[in-house]
């Protein structure tokens, strides 16, 4: 029997669906660590605050499980890990639980974003969160990380980053990927029509959210300096509200085409239609993020431009995925041939491969 401590997220739905396909739900107890009513997890999954008596009752003795999996290892969980015992403890990395750790000093920002937006000026709620960590959990940090046996991520470079930046982490690496709401092969079924856009100019999606780690300013400055004329679409339905307001004001004078901030949440089908309607996707982050977008656009044969400092690029290249060079942007948007990544994405993340990996991990 395995225990999974998960957040309230739509990714948990696909995870549970795959466990059900394997007839493995009975061997995997899933508990959502949440003090609120569930917003995203659709299935009948029990939930409770991690340090509550209800959660203790739901989990029972952690030593009874063959393996315990923490999906998104928040610093507020250090004390729970330190005070419990495990036969095998696994950390499934979500990104925010690694790259946003307050003790990691790594520059994820490009020049213009760093200069023009105060990335160190945290809002009050973030300072209160850090204070809560310091008071309740910081003393358990090293002990908690030293207990982890395996770090689960599809990126070996992400695992290496964790090992390099968390001294007490001595874990091994295992491959894991959360499947999208729809497996990649299903994108070939009944393709959506192209979104109606002004086809006199190509359309580019820039970034995946309203967080400054997207380095929007630097990406759009490149387009402007290199005379890339395009209509831009910036998804900002979630993120840092202060940064989103700054971005809207700062980019109001963009003149190489139109610019639209997509600030309303889209369902999966609508978002897929949105992706299909774009000609290219620019992801200028240094830390891996927005991979749901990146991989779907790669599968659909769209042009992808990524920051050359992006931590995950070596993994993409090792797996045969070809990212477009920024210097080719005008040529590619002008209609020159794109790089076909469909087969590489399938080889890396097909539904069957993920099911086989899930079987080995969780059955």
Secondary structure, DSSP 8 states (H G I E B T S, - for coil): -EEEEE-S-HHHHHHHHHHHHTT-GGGEEEEEE-SS--SS--S---EE-TTSHHHHHHH--GGGSSEEEEES--GGGHHHHHTS--SSEEEE--SHHHHT-TT-------HHHHHHS-TT---HHHHHHHHHHHHHTGGGHHHHHHT--EEE-S-HHHHHHHHHH-TT---EEE------SS-GGGGGTT--------TTSEEEEE-SSB-GGG-HHHHHHHHHHTT--EEEEEE-SSB-HHHHHHHHHHTTT--SS-EEEE-S---HHHHHHHHHT-SEEEE--SS---HHHHHHHHHTT-EEEE-TT-TTHHHHHHTT---B-GGGHHHHHTT------HHHHHHHH-HHHHHHHHHHHH-
